[in-house]
Amino acid sequence: FLIMSRVLTVEQREQAGSDSYNRLEYQVYWIVCHIIGKLQNDVECIIFCEFHDDMAEFSTKNQQYQFFQIKTKEDSSNWTIAEMSKREKRKEKNGGYKKSFLGFIFYNYLTFGTECLHCHFVSNNDFDTEVLLWQSYIEDKKNLQAENIVLYQKIKDRIKDEFLNDMPSNFDSVFDDFIQNTFVHKSELQLMTYESQTMGKFFNHLADKNIPSNTANLIFQQLLSDVRKKSKEKIKTPISMKSLVEKKGIDIAQIGKKIDGNIKNSGNYSEFHDYLTTQSLSEKDIHRIESAKTLHDSRWLDVNDFKYQEIVVVLRKTISKFSQQLGTSGVSEDLNILCNQELQKKNLLSDSLDKSLVEVLYYEQKLSRNN
């Protein structure tokens, strides 16, 4: 039988993303920057915003997670082991102490076991000699305990102090997973320029794809908006993977497909206009259909507007089948009625749907066939 994923069933330790969101814009841009990097390298994975950590990355191939803490510092001081393992008092009265940054990372290995592949600590600031020494060993796949027992024991004692009141029986083995698989990174994004840096990286990614800058900007803004929205979303566990992706996930493969699809369709407005002029349409109708196409293209760019994607798929199939059967010229009332019936069958009929969408999809299909 299948064992239910611990990541999908364990209650999140906190859902602070919704409450302290105003100070987390850096985190939003870092996640978008991370997504761009995955697109550049054609990595198939799903990014979850504010899920068990600031960000989680799920590999669709090995079914494992990587967790990311994204922290900023206003001053220029390097992170130390003492600072990364410092505990803060909870705000509530008699609230005790929260786990430290490293303590929370250890908690991921303790709670999720083999589902947790790696954990990462990311910051705009650099790290001191001890932290970098720890990293140099594990990046070269050397065993820290064998290479530097003093440094190994120092970090172990700090973590052990946090779990004294609730010491897990497998502490030693979990700690060895933690110490060998936790990585720190100085982010390329600077605190003063992270917005422009991220936008620049995205435009560079699209530079050789022949996509109009206004379309690229729209995709970028929607990606930002989506990360913000999904960072704010609160969920309850247990939860299915399907619901989790819908509420807090961004599927890299779907974004890549959507960008590629829009690259193929973008820039063809003049060709679309020229084609409409060959049909029996008034100038007023041509203008109306072109306006509807602009609206459709912008909605189609929204990679997470699932309902709209379903509507368009149903309409395209219906239009294609109707046109092939009747060889019709122009959008008839019969076609409009049929499209509404098909949408109603699938519970997708919407009052907000642009009435000219059927015409846009109809003429796009005819133009595509001509080409």
C-alpha positions as CSV (number, residue, x, y, z in Angstrom):
1,F,0.0,0.0,0.0
2,L,1.1,3.6,-0.5
3,I,2.4,5.4,2.6
4,M,0.9,8.9,2.7
5,S,3.5,11.7,2.3
6,R,4.6,13.2,5.6
7,V,5.1,16.5,3.9
8,L,1.4,16.5,2.9
9,T,0.0,15.4,6.2
10,V,2.1,17.2,8.9
11,E,0.7,20.5,10.2
12,Q,2.9,23.4,9.3
13,R,4.8,24.8,12.2
14,E,3.7,28.3,11.3
15,Q,2.0,30.2,8.5
16,A,3.8,33.4,9.0
17,G,3.9,34.3,5.3
18,S,0.4,35.7,5.5
19,D,1.0,37.8,8.6
20,S,4.4,39.3,8.0
21,Y,4.0,39.6,4.2
22,N,4.9,43.3,3.9
23,R,8.5,42.7,4.8
24,L,8.9,39.7,2.6
25,E,9.1,41.3,-0.9
26,Y,12.7,40.2,-1.1
27,Q,11.6,36.7,-0.6
28,V,9.0,37.0,-3.3
29,Y,11.6,38.2,-5.8
30,W,14.1,35.6,-4.8
31,I,11.5,32.8,-5.4
32,V,10.8,34.3,-8.9
33,C,14.5,34.5,-9.6
34,H,14.8,30.8,-8.5
35,I,11.9,29.9,-10.9
36,I,13.7,31.7,-13.8
37,G,16.8,29.7,-13.0
38,K,14.8,26.4,-13.3
39,L,13.3,27.6,-16.6
40,Q,16.7,28.3,-18.0
41,N,17.9,24.8,-17.0
42,D,14.7,23.0,-18.1
43,V,14.3,21.5,-14.7
44,E,10.9,19.9,-14.1
45,C,9.8,20.7,-10.5
46,I,7.0,22.4,-8.5
47,I,7.8,25.4,-6.3
48,F,5.7,25.8,-3.2
49,C,5.5,29.3,-1.6
50,E,5.5,29.4,2.3
51,F,5.0,25.7,2.8
52,H,6.8,24.2,5.8
53,D,9.5,26.8,5.0
54,D,9.9,30.1,3.1
55,M,10.0,27.9,-0.1
56,A,9.9,24.2,-0.9
57,E,10.9,22.6,-4.2
58,F,9.4,19.3,-5.2
59,S,11.1,17.1,-7.8
60,T,8.6,15.4,-10.0
61,K,11.3,12.8,-10.9
62,N,12.6,11.6,-7.5
63,Q,9.5,12.7,-5.5
64,Q,11.7,14.5,-2.9
65,Y,11.6,18.0,-1.4
66,Q,14.2,20.6,-0.9
67,F,13.4,23.3,1.7
68,F,14.7,26.9,1.6
69,Q,15.0,29.6,4.3
70,I,15.4,33.1,2.8
71,K,16.7,35.6,5.3
72,T,17.8,39.2,4.9
73,K,20.1,41.4,7.0
74,E,20.2,45.2,6.9
75,D,23.8,45.4,8.1
76,S,26.8,43.9,6.2
77,S,27.9,41.5,8.9
78,N,28.6,37.8,8.0
79,W,26.4,35.1,9.4
80,T,27.9,33.0,12.1
81,I,26.9,29.6,13.5
82,A,26.0,31.3,16.8
83,E,23.7,33.7,14.9
84,M,22.1,31.0,12.8
85,S,21.4,28.9,15.9
86,K,20.2,31.8,18.0
87,R,16.7,31.3,19.5
88,E,14.1,34.1,19.9
89,K,11.5,34.3,22.6
90,R,8.0,33.8,21.4
91,K,5.7,36.9,21.4
92,E,3.0,35.1,23.4
93,K,3.2,35.2,27.2
94,N,5.0,32.2,28.6
95,G,5.6,31.2,25.0
96,G,9.1,29.8,25.5
97,Y,11.6,30.0,22.7
98,K,11.2,29.4,18.9
99,K,13.6,27.1,17.2
100,S,16.6,28.8,15.6
101,F,17.1,29.0,11.8
102,L,19.3,25.8,12.0
103,G,16.9,24.3,14.5
104,F,14.0,24.6,12.0
105,I,16.2,23.1,9.2
106,F,17.0,20.1,11.5
107,Y,13.3,19.8,12.2
108,N,12.7,19.2,8.4
109,Y,15.1,16.2,8.4
110,L,13.6,14.9,11.7
111,T,10.0,15.2,10.5
112,F,10.2,14.3,6.8
113,G,13.0,11.7,6.7
114,T,13.9,10.5,3.3
115,E,11.3,12.9,1.7
116,C,13.7,15.7,2.6
117,L,16.6,15.7,0.2
118,H,18.4,18.9,1.0
119,C,17.8,22.1,3.0
120,H,19.2,25.5,2.1
121,F,19.8,28.8,4.0
122,V,19.8,31.8,1.6
123,S,20.7,35.4,2.5
124,N,21.8,38.7,0.9
125,N,24.8,38.6,3.3
126,D,27.9,36.3,3.3
127,F,29.0,33.8,5.9
128,D,31.9,33.7,8.3
129,T,34.9,31.3,8.1
130,E,33.4,28.6,10.2
131,V,30.3,28.3,8.2
132,L,32.2,28.4,4.9
133,L,34.6,25.7,6.3
134,W,31.6,23.5,7.1
135,Q,30.3,24.1,3.5
136,S,33.6,23.4,1.9
137,Y,33.7,19.9,3.3
138,I,30.2,18.9,2.4
139,E,30.2,20.4,-1.0
140,D,33.2,18.1,-1.7
141,K,31.2,15.3,-0.3
142,K,33.6,14.9,2.7
143,N,32.3,13.8,6.1
144,L,32.5,16.8,8.5
145,Q,32.7,14.6,11.6
146,A,35.8,12.8,10.1
147,E,37.4,16.0,8.8
148,N,36.8,18.5,11.6
149,I,35.4,17.0,14.8
150,V,35.6,20.3,16.7
151,L,33.4,22.1,14.2
152,Y,31.1,19.1,13.9
153,Q,30.6,18.9,17.7
154,K,30.1,22.7,18.0
155,I,27.1,22.7,15.6
156,K,25.8,19.4,17.1
157,D,25.8,20.9,20.7
158,R,23.9,24.0,19.5
159,I,21.2,21.9,17.9
160,K,21.1,19.4,20.8
161,D,20.4,22.3,23.2
162,E,17.2,23.2,21.3
163,F,15.8,19.6,21.6
164,L,16.8,18.9,25.2
165,N,13.1,18.9,26.4
166,D,12.0,16.6,23.6
167,M,15.1,14.6,22.5
168,P,14.3,12.3,19.6
169,S,15.7,8.8,19.9
170,N,17.3,9.0,16.5
171,F,18.9,12.4,17.1
172,D,22.4,11.3,16.1
173,S,21.4,9.8,12.7
174,V,19.1,12.7,11.8
175,F,21.9,15.2,12.8
176,D,24.3,13.5,10.4
177,D,21.7,13.8,7.6
178,F,21.3,17.5,8.5
179,I,25.0,18.3,8.7
180,Q,25.9,16.7,5.4
181,N,22.9,17.9,3.4
182,T,22.3,21.5,4.5
183,F,23.7,24.2,2.2
184,V,24.1,28.0,2.6
185,H,24.1,30.4,-0.2
186,K,24.8,34.1,-0.6
187,S,22.1,35.4,-2.9
188,E,23.0,37.3,-6.1
189,L,20.1,39.7,-5.2
190,Q,21.1,42.8,-3.4
191,L,18.8,44.4,-0.9
192,M,18.6,47.7,-2.7
193,T,18.4,46.4,-6.3
194,Y,16.6,43.0,-6.1
195,E,13.6,44.1,-8.1
196,S,15.6,45.4,-11.2
197,Q,18.0,42.4,-10.9
198,T,15.2,39.9,-11.0
199,M,13.4,41.6,-13.9
200,G,16.7,41.8,-15.8
201,K,17.3,38.1,-15.3
202,F,13.8,37.3,-16.7
203,F,14.2,39.6,-19.7
204,N,17.6,38.0,-20.4
205,H,16.0,34.6,-20.3
206,L,13.5,35.7,-23.0
207,A,16.0,37.7,-25.0
208,D,16.6,35.1,-27.7
209,K,12.9,34.0,-27.9
210,N,11.6,36.8,-30.0
211,I,8.8,37.8,-27.6
212,P,7.5,41.5,-27.4
213,S,8.7,43.4,-24.3
214,N,5.1,44.2,-23.3
215,T,4.2,40.5,-23.4
216,A,7.4,39.6,-21.4
217,N,6.6,42.3,-18.8
218,L,3.0,40.9,-18.5
219,I,4.3,37.4,-17.9
220,F,6.8,38.7,-15.3
221,Q,4.2,40.8,-13.4
222,Q,1.8,37.8,-13.4
223,L,4.5,35.5,-12.0
224,L,5.3,38.0,-9.2
225,S,1.6,38.3,-8.5
226,D,1.2,34.6,-8.4
227,V,4.1,34.1,-5.9
228,R,2.7,36.8,-3.7
229,K,-0.8,35.3,-3.8
230,K,0.4,31.8,-3.1
231,S,2.7,32.9,-0.3
232,K,-0.4,34.4,1.4
233,E,-2.6,31.4,1.0
234,K,-3.3,29.5,4.2
235,I,-4.0,25.8,4.0
236,K,-4.9,22.9,6.3
237,T,-3.2,19.5,6.3
238,P,-3.7,16.7,5.4
239,I,-4.0,18.0,1.8
240,S,-3.8,16.3,-1.6
241,M,-0.9,17.1,-3.9
242,K,-3.5,18.3,-6.5
243,S,-5.0,20.8,-4.0
244,L,-1.5,21.9,-2.7
245,V,-0.3,22.7,-6.3
246,E,-3.5,24.7,-6.9
247,K,-3.3,26.7,-3.7
248,K,0.5,27.1,-3.1
249,G,2.3,25.6,-6.1
250,I,3.9,26.9,-9.3
251,D,4.6,24.2,-11.9
252,I,7.8,25.1,-13.8
253,A,7.0,22.8,-16.7
254,Q,3.6,24.5,-17.2
255,I,5.2,28.0,-17.1
256,G,7.7,26.9,-19.7
257,K,5.0,25.5,-22.0
258,K,2.9,28.7,-21.6
259,I,5.8,31.0,-22.4
260,D,6.7,28.9,-25.5
261,G,3.0,28.9,-26.6
262,N,2.8,32.6,-26.3
263,I,6.0,33.1,-28.2
264,K,4.5,31.2,-31.1
265,N,1.4,33.3,-31.0
266,S,2.8,36.7,-30.1
267,G,3.7,39.3,-32.7
268,N,1.0,37.9,-35.1
269,Y,-1.5,40.8,-34.6
270,S,-0.7,42.3,-37.9
271,E,-1.1,39.0,-39.6
272,F,-4.4,38.3,-37.7
273,H,-5.6,41.8,-38.7
274,D,-4.8,41.2,-42.4
275,Y,-6.6,37.9,-42.3
276,L,-9.7,39.4,-40.7
277,T,-9.9,42.0,-43.6
278,T,-10.3,39.1,-46.0
279,Q,-13.4,37.9,-44.2
280,S,-16.9,39.4,-44.6
281,L,-16.5,41.6,-41.5
282,S,-17.1,45.3,-40.9
283,E,-14.4,47.5,-39.6
284,K,-16.3,47.8,-36.3
285,D,-16.4,43.9,-36.0
286,I,-12.7,43.7,-36.9
287,H,-11.8,46.1,-34.1
288,R,-14.0,44.3,-31.6
289,I,-12.5,40.9,-32.4
290,E,-8.9,42.3,-32.2
291,S,-9.7,43.9,-28.8
292,A,-11.1,40.5,-27.7
293,K,-7.9,38.8,-28.9
294,T,-5.8,41.1,-26.8
295,L,-7.9,40.3,-23.7
296,H,-7.7,36.6,-24.5
297,D,-3.9,36.6,-25.0
298,S,-3.4,38.4,-21.6
299,R,-5.7,35.9,-19.8
300,W,-4.0,32.9,-21.6
301,L,-0.7,34.2,-20.2
302,D,-1.9,33.7,-16.7
303,V,-0.4,30.3,-16.1
304,N,-2.6,29.6,-13.1
305,D,-6.0,30.7,-14.4
306,F,-7.0,27.0,-14.6
307,K,-10.7,27.6,-15.3
308,Y,-9.9,29.9,-18.3
309,Q,-7.5,27.3,-19.7
310,E,-10.3,24.7,-19.5
311,I,-12.8,27.0,-21.1
312,V,-10.5,27.7,-24.1
313,V,-9.7,24.0,-24.6
314,V,-13.4,23.1,-24.7
315,L,-14.2,26.0,-27.1
316,R,-11.3,25.1,-29.4
317,K,-12.5,21.5,-29.7
318,T,-16.1,22.5,-30.2
319,I,-15.2,25.1,-32.9
320,S,-12.9,22.7,-34.7
321,K,-15.5,19.9,-34.7
322,F,-18.3,22.2,-35.8
323,S,-16.3,23.8,-38.6
324,Q,-15.1,20.4,-40.0
325,Q,-18.7,19.0,-40.0
326,L,-20.4,22.0,-41.6
327,G,-17.5,23.8,-43.4
328,T,-19.1,27.0,-42.1
329,S,-17.8,30.5,-43.0
330,G,-18.1,32.9,-40.1
331,V,-19.4,32.5,-36.6
332,S,-23.1,31.5,-36.7
333,E,-25.6,31.7,-33.9
334,D,-25.7,27.9,-34.0
335,L,-22.0,27.7,-33.2
336,N,-22.4,30.2,-30.3
337,I,-25.3,28.1,-28.9
338,L,-23.3,24.9,-29.2
339,C,-20.3,26.4,-27.4
340,N,-22.5,27.6,-24.5
341,Q,-24.0,24.1,-24.3
342,E,-20.6,22.4,-24.2
343,L,-19.4,24.8,-21.5
344,Q,-22.6,24.3,-19.5
345,K,-22.1,20.5,-19.6
346,K,-18.7,20.9,-18.0
347,N,-19.9,23.6,-15.5
348,L,-17.6,26.1,-17.1
349,L,-20.2,28.7,-18.3
350,S,-19.3,32.1,-17.0
351,D,-21.1,35.5,-17.3
352,S,-17.8,37.3,-17.3
353,L,-16.7,35.4,-20.5
354,D,-16.1,37.8,-23.4
355,K,-18.8,37.0,-26.0
356,S,-16.3,37.6,-28.8
357,L,-13.9,34.9,-27.6
358,V,-15.6,32.3,-29.9
359,E,-14.9,34.6,-32.8
360,V,-11.2,35.0,-31.8
361,L,-10.7,31.3,-31.5
362,Y,-12.6,30.6,-34.7
363,Y,-10.5,33.0,-36.8
364,E,-7.3,31.9,-35.1
365,Q,-8.0,28.3,-36.2
366,K,-8.9,29.4,-39.7
367,L,-5.7,31.5,-40.0
368,S,-3.6,28.6,-38.6
369,R,-5.1,26.2,-41.2
370,N,-4.3,28.6,-44.0
371,N,-0.7,28.8,-42.8
